[in-house]
């Protein structure tokens, strides 16, 4: 009779161990994801600076093109 009661207890213990192992892996993945999100948020201001510099460069290039247009191809020869 005691062996009959041991099987469900062992099965429950095994299932609990498997769930705990999966939960630990999920916790580790969540921590890694949080670190990655923090790194990406730190890149935001730098990326905004690059975008502003790119916008400024495009505006300067457009102004330069307006002030100094290219000659038509017929006039180059």
Buried (B, 14 or more C-beta within 10 A) or exposed (E): EEEEEEEEEEEEEEEEEEEEEEEEEEEEEEEEEEEEEEEEEEEEEEEEEEEEEEEEEEEEEEEEEEEEEEEEEEEEE
